[in-house]
Amino acid sequence: MAARKPRRTEHGAPSLFALAERQIVALYDAGVMSPAVLHHVVAGYADSGIDWNEEGTLQTVDGHTVQQAVVLVMMPARGLKSAQKDFMSVVAHLAASEPRANAAKEEAEAEPEEDEDLLSQLSGDDPPSKSRAAAKKSTPAEPKRAAFNPLVGARAVQARNKR
């Protein structure tokens, strides 16, 4: 990949978009870019205040801009006529889906009692409750069924002498 150096901010450091662009182009060129990978890359920049409208400077090995590469990965059946617009909708969607993941983590942390119960059950310290034991006893044990065997009923093939 013969990429140019990323744009620099007034402080001399590369802009966030230039870093994200470099990361996305490198993953695309390596052939490992997938919607899940792209989601993780965009989520990493979600709360950083990145300007996704910035003009890209890099191109992929097949000559696409970063916007076109993202659209090709996320919307493969879509044309590249409005790649910038599609790119912005993809980024907005991926960046907006990150807070829901954080909300799920907060909900999981809010209920540590259930986690303690589960850990005690898994370790075997807690005797099974009476309702579970009764449920286990009430269900009759089913006999083990025979699995499909393609050789049942097969006949030997007679050998023919071909001379």
N, C-alpha and C positions, 0 to 999 in steps of 0.2 A: 504494500500500500504506500504510494508516494503521496503522503498527506502533508499539507502545509501546516505550519505552526498555528495553534489556535489564537483567536483574537485576544488581545490583552485589554484589561480594564485600565482605568486611569492610575491604578496603583501598581501596574505592571504584572498583575496576576491574570491568568486566563479567565475569561468569563465562564459562568456556570454553564451556559448553553454550549460553549466551545468544548468544555470537558464532557458534557453529556453527549454531544455530537461525536466526539472522538471515541467514546465508549461504545456508542450504538454502532458506528461504522466498523469498529474493530470486531465486535461480536457478529455483525452481519457478514463481514468478509471472512471470518473464521468458520461460518456456516453453523453457528450455534444459536442464532437469533430465533427465538420462538415467542409466541404471545406471553408465555409465563416469564421468560427471561426479560422481555421488554417491560412487563409489568413491574418487575423488581427494580429495573434500572430507573424507570420513571418515578416509582414510589420513593426511591432514594432522594430524588430532587423535589418531591412534592411540596415540602414546607420550606424550601430554600429561597423562594422568591425569584426563581429562574424566569427569564423572559423567553418563552418558547417561540415568540414571533421573530426572534433574531434571524438574520439571513445566515444560512449555512455556508461554510467554506470548503468542507470536505466532500469527496465523492467516494462511493464504494468502488470495488474492483470492476463491477459491471456498469459503472457510469451513472449510478443513481445518486441523488442527493439524500441526506438523512431523512427528510420528509417523505420522499418516495419510498425509501427502504422500509420505514415504519408502516406506511400504507400497504406495501406489498406483503409484509408479515401479518398485519392485523386484518386486512381486507383483501385477500388474494384475488377475489373475483372482480374487484373494483378497478376501474381504469385510473390512470395517473393524471387525468385532465385537471382535476381539482385537488392535487396532492396536498397543497398547503392547508386547505380547508379541512380535508379529511384528517390530516396530521393533527391539527388543533383539536378536532373532536375526539380523536383517539387519546391524545394526551390529557384532555380534560376528563375523559371517562376513566382513564387509568389513575390519574391523580385524585379524582373524587372517590375512587373505590378504596383508597388507603384508610380514611378515617373509620370506615366500617370495620376494618380488620382490627384497628386499635380499640374500638368499642367492644368487640368480641373478647379481646384480651382483658379489658377492664371487668367485664361480666364474669370471666373465669376467675379473676382474682377476688371478686366480691364474695364468692361462695366457697371459702376454704373448708367449711364443715363437711361438705359433700366429698371433697378431696380426701379428707381425713378418714371418712367412712369407707371410701373406696380403697384406700391404702391398707386399712385394717382388715378389710375383707380379703384383699389380695395376699396379705401376709399370713392369713390364717389365724390371726389372734382372736377375731370376733367369731363366736359360734353362729352358724346360720340361723336366721329367724325362723320362728315356728311356721309362719305362713309359707316360706320357701320350702321347708322340710316337708310340710303337708302336700304341697304342690308336687314335689318330687315323688312322694309315695303314691299319690293318686294317679299319676300317669303310668300306665302299664308299659313295661319294657317290650319294645317291638323286636321280633326276631330279626337277626341280621339277614338282609336280603342278598341274594347272589348277584354279583355284578355281571354285566354283559361280557360274554366270552364268545368271540367270533369263531372259535374252533369247535364249539359244541355242535355236533351233528355233521361235522366235516368228514369227507371220505378221502381216502388216499387216492392219489392220481396214479394210474397205471403207467409205468414207463414203457415207451415204445422204442424199439430198436430201429433207428433210421440209418440204413446203410445203402 
